[in-house]
Amino acid sequence: MADTATTLPPAHRAPRLDVRTILTRYGAWIALALLILVNLAITPNFATWQTLNVNLTQVCAIVIVGVGMTLVIATGGIDLSVGALMAIAGAIAPLIFLGKLFPLPHPAIGIALAFVVPVLVAGALGWFNGWLVTRLRIQPIIATLVLFIAGRGIAQVFTNGNLQVFNLPSFQFIGLGRVFGIPFQAILMIIIVAAAAWMLRRTVFGRQILAIGGNEKAARLSGIPVASVKQRVYLISGLLSGIAGLIVIARNSAADANLVGLGMELDAIAAVAVGGTLLTGGRATVIGTLVGALIIQLVRYTLLANGVPDAAALVAKAAIIVLAVWLQRQSHR
């Protein structure tokens, strides 16, 4: 009888640990954990409520603006006007509750309008950015550059270039208030992040945003209203910029059109990039943006708390952005 050859199934191989994949997916979380451990080891008084409060209040506005920037970048766009929109909202609010724009029948009405009107104005200007991008077919970086240049000038025209100082606890609660000992702006930040993350993952609108960023032509052919979705995304970015502007002036007890939101667009883009959102669109993580903003803030705090000049913190921020973009490119390969 001829021998029957038997072929044994190959031995099961244990999956190899892909370091590149781990760094791409979880690099931001690993970096945040390492930063916390390093600070616990070398930074005096790091594990205190005061330190947590300082870092939270510094990062909230960046995260809120970063959420809107995440949605814009997810569609393959960019929004350079967010800092200018913060300045416009921050300039309009004191003019309203101080009664400089129109007489107020009651102070409470002025405070209510000061929360609503500036945010709506910023949202309308954000929608204008979207209109330039979708209707006039202007590249996003150019379309939003219009308000990046003109927006701060508009804010200065509103205030005649003057610093607006105020002391109004009912308005300043958005920046200085606490709920059960937690800064109200931090609670607001968490609500916005959670709502945006849920929207991006669970709603049709969120899927449409990612589809447009992944392949706009295919999204249009599949029936997605590309122009409408993009306009809504820029509208949301404007609204969130307006909220961030109110937080900043409430925290500072003053509105300076020259300084409110200055450089915020770069901080927001950096947080988005470090957090893992694909800068070419199609993949986005709002939670990652929160982590990215925390990393950038902690790097700056770590260096300053240990006697390193602020200029070095800027260099470190640039290095982190370069590393994040490099990891993104590696993941595509």
C-alpha positions in Angstrom: 0.0 0.0 0.0 1.4 3.4 -0.9 2.1 5.7 1.9 -0.4 8.4 2.3 1.2 11.9 2.7 -0.3 13.9 5.5 -0.1 17.6 5.5 -0.3 19.1 9.0 -1.7 22.5 9.3 1.0 25.1 10.0 1.6 26.0 13.6 -0.4 28.9 14.8 1.8 31.9 15.0 1.3 34.5 17.7 0.5 37.9 16.1 3.5 40.2 15.9 3.5 43.3 17.9 3.4 46.2 15.4 5.0 49.1 17.1 4.2 51.5 14.3 0.4 50.6 14.5 0.4 51.0 18.3 2.1 54.5 18.1 -0.3 55.6 15.3 -3.4 54.6 17.2 -2.4 55.2 20.8 0.6 57.5 20.6 -1.3 60.5 21.9 -2.5 58.5 25.0 0.9 57.1 25.6 2.5 60.6 25.4 -0.1 62.0 27.8 0.5 59.2 30.3 4.3 59.7 30.0 4.0 63.5 30.5 1.9 63.0 33.7 4.4 60.5 35.1 7.4 62.8 34.3 5.6 65.7 36.0 4.8 63.6 39.0 8.5 62.8 39.3 10.1 66.2 38.6 7.6 69.0 38.8 7.0 70.4 42.3 3.4 70.5 43.5 2.1 68.9 40.3 -0.4 66.6 42.0 -2.4 69.4 43.4 -5.9 70.8 42.7 -4.3 74.2 42.0 -2.1 72.8 39.2 -5.0 70.9 37.7 -7.2 74.1 37.8 -4.5 76.1 36.0 -4.0 73.6 33.3 -7.8 73.1 32.8 -8.5 76.8 32.5 -5.6 77.2 30.0 -6.8 74.3 27.8 -10.6 74.7 27.7 -10.7 77.4 25.0 -8.2 75.5 22.9 -10.3 72.3 23.1 -13.6 74.1 22.3 -12.1 75.7 19.2 -10.3 72.5 18.4 -13.6 70.6 18.3 -14.8 72.9 15.5 -11.5 72.7 13.8 -11.6 68.8 13.9 -14.9 68.8 12.0 -13.6 71.3 9.4 -10.4 69.3 8.9 -12.5 66.1 8.7 -14.1 67.5 5.5 -10.7 68.2 4.0 -10.8 71.9 4.9 -9.1 74.3 7.3 -10.3 77.3 9.3 -7.8 80.1 9.9 -10.4 82.6 11.1 -11.2 81.0 14.5 -9.0 83.4 16.5 -10.5 86.5 14.7 -14.0 85.2 15.4 -13.1 84.9 19.1 -12.0 88.5 19.0 -15.2 89.6 17.4 -17.4 87.8 19.9 -15.2 89.1 22.7 -15.6 92.6 21.5 -19.4 92.5 21.0 -20.3 91.0 24.4 -19.1 93.9 26.7 -20.7 96.4 24.3 -24.0 94.7 24.8 -24.1 94.2 28.6 -22.5 97.6 29.2 -25.3 99.2 27.2 -22.9 100.8 24.6 -24.7 99.4 21.6 -28.3 100.1 22.5 -30.2 101.0 25.7 -31.2 98.0 27.9 -34.6 97.8 29.7 -33.0 95.5 32.3 -29.4 94.4 33.1 -30.4 90.7 32.9 -31.5 91.2 29.3 -28.2 92.6 28.5 -26.4 89.6 30.0 -28.6 87.2 28.2 -28.0 89.0 24.9 -24.3 89.1 25.6 -24.2 85.3 25.7 -26.4 84.8 22.6 -25.7 87.6 20.1 -21.8 87.4 19.9 -22.0 83.6 19.4 -24.6 83.9 16.7 -22.5 86.6 14.9 -19.5 84.3 15.1 -21.6 81.5 13.7 -22.9 83.7 10.9 -19.3 84.6 9.9 -18.4 80.9 10.1 -21.3 80.2 7.7 -19.8 82.9 5.4 -16.5 81.0 5.4 -18.5 77.9 4.3 -20.3 79.9 1.6 -17.0 81.1 0.2 -15.7 77.5 0.1 -18.8 75.9 -1.4 -20.4 78.5 -3.6 -17.4 80.5 -4.9 -15.2 77.4 -4.9 -12.4 79.2 -3.0 -9.8 77.0 -1.4 -10.5 76.8 2.4 -7.1 78.2 3.4 -7.7 81.3 1.2 -11.4 81.6 2.1 -10.8 81.6 5.9 -7.7 83.9 5.4 -10.2 86.7 4.6 -11.6 86.8 8.1 -8.2 85.9 9.6 -7.0 89.3 8.2 -10.2 91.3 8.4 -11.8 89.8 11.5 -9.5 91.3 14.1 -9.8 94.7 12.3 -13.6 94.4 12.6 -13.3 93.7 16.3 -11.1 96.8 16.7 -13.6 98.9 14.8 -16.3 97.8 17.3 -14.2 98.9 20.3 -12.4 101.8 18.7 -9.2 99.9 19.6 -9.9 100.4 23.3 -9.5 97.8 26.1 -12.9 97.0 27.6 -12.6 96.3 31.3 -15.6 95.0 33.3 -16.6 93.4 36.6 -19.8 91.5 36.1 -19.9 88.1 38.0 -23.1 86.9 36.4 -21.4 87.1 32.9 -18.0 86.1 34.1 -19.4 82.8 35.5 -18.7 81.2 32.1 -15.0 81.7 32.7 -14.6 82.0 36.4 -17.6 80.1 37.9 -17.5 76.7 39.6 -20.0 73.9 39.9 -19.2 71.6 42.9 -15.7 72.9 42.8 -15.2 72.2 39.1 -14.6 75.1 36.7 -17.7 75.7 34.7 -15.7 76.2 31.5 -14.3 72.7 32.0 -17.8 71.2 32.3 -18.8 73.1 29.2 -15.8 71.8 27.4 -16.6 68.2 28.3 -20.2 68.6 27.2 -19.1 70.0 23.8 -16.5 67.2 23.3 -19.0 64.5 24.3 -21.7 65.9 22.0 -19.3 66.3 19.0 -17.8 62.8 19.5 -21.3 61.3 19.6 -22.4 63.2 16.6 -19.4 62.2 14.6 -19.8 58.5 15.4 -23.5 58.0 15.7 -25.3 60.4 13.3 -25.8 60.6 9.6 -24.3 64.1 9.6 -21.1 62.7 11.2 -20.8 60.0 8.6 -21.4 62.5 5.8 -18.5 64.7 7.2 -16.1 61.7 7.1 -17.3 60.6 3.7 -16.7 64.1 2.2 -13.2 64.2 3.7 -12.4 60.7 2.5 -13.6 61.2 -1.1 -15.6 64.3 -2.0 -16.5 63.2 -5.5 -17.7 59.8 -4.4 -19.7 61.4 -1.6 -21.4 63.8 -4.1 -22.2 60.9 -6.4 -23.7 58.9 -3.6 -26.2 61.7 -2.9 -24.6 63.5 0.1 -25.4 67.2 0.0 -21.7 68.2 0.1 -22.2 72.0 0.0 -24.8 71.9 2.8 -22.7 69.7 5.0 -19.6 71.9 4.6 -21.5 75.1 5.4 -22.9 73.5 8.5 -19.4 72.4 9.6 -18.0 76.0 9.2 -21.1 77.3 11.0 -20.3 75.0 14.0 -16.7 76.1 14.0 -17.8 79.7 14.1 -20.3 79.1 17.0 -17.6 77.3 19.0 -15.1 80.1 18.4 -17.7 82.6 19.7 -18.2 80.5 22.9 -14.4 80.3 23.4 -14.1 84.1 22.9 -16.7 84.7 25.7 -14.8 82.3 28.0 -11.5 84.1 27.4 -12.8 87.6 28.1 -14.8 86.4 31.1 -11.6 84.8 32.5 -9.6 88.0 32.0 -12.3 90.4 33.1 -11.4 92.4 30.0 -11.8 92.3 26.2 -8.8 93.3 24.1 -9.5 93.0 20.4 -5.7 92.9 19.7 -5.1 89.8 21.9 -8.2 87.7 22.3 -7.8 84.5 20.3 -4.3 85.5 19.0 -2.6 82.4 17.7 -5.6 80.2 18.6 -5.9 78.8 15.1 -2.4 77.4 15.3 -3.0 75.9 18.8 -6.3 74.3 17.5 -4.6 72.8 14.4 -1.8 71.5 16.5 -4.2 69.8 18.9 -6.1 68.3 16.0 -2.9 67.0 14.4 -1.4 65.6 17.7 -4.7 64.0 18.6 -4.7 61.8 15.5 -7.2 63.4 13.1 -6.0 63.0 9.5 -5.1 66.5 8.2 -6.2 65.5 4.6 -9.7 64.6 5.9 -11.7 61.4 6.1 -10.7 60.4 9.6 -11.3 62.3 12.8 -11.3 61.9 16.5 -12.7 64.6 18.8 -11.5 62.8 21.9 -8.0 62.7 20.3 -8.2 66.5 19.9 -8.9 66.8 23.6 -5.8 64.6 24.3 -3.7 66.5 21.9 -4.6 69.8 23.5 -3.8 68.4 26.9 -0.4 67.2 25.6 0.5 70.6 24.2 -0.6 72.4 27.4 1.3 69.9 29.6 4.5 70.3 27.6 4.4 74.0 28.0 3.5 73.8 31.7 6.3 71.2 32.3 8.9 73.4 30.7 7.8 76.6 32.4 7.4 75.0 35.8 11.0 73.7 35.6 12.5 77.0 34.6 12.7 76.5 30.8 12.0 79.7 28.8 8.7 80.0 27.0 10.5 80.1 23.6 11.7 76.5 24.2 8.0 75.5 24.8 7.3 76.8 21.3 10.1 74.7 19.8 8.8 71.7 21.7 5.3 72.3 20.4 6.6 72.4 16.8 8.5 69.2 17.3 5.4 67.4 18.6 3.4 68.6 15.5 6.1 67.3 13.2 6.2 63.9 15.0 2.4 63.7 14.9 2.3 64.4 11.1 5.1 61.9 10.5 3.2 59.2 12.4 0.1 59.9 10.2 2.2 59.4 7.1 3.6 56.2 8.4 0.1 54.9 9.0 -0.8 55.6 5.4 2.1 53.5 4.2 
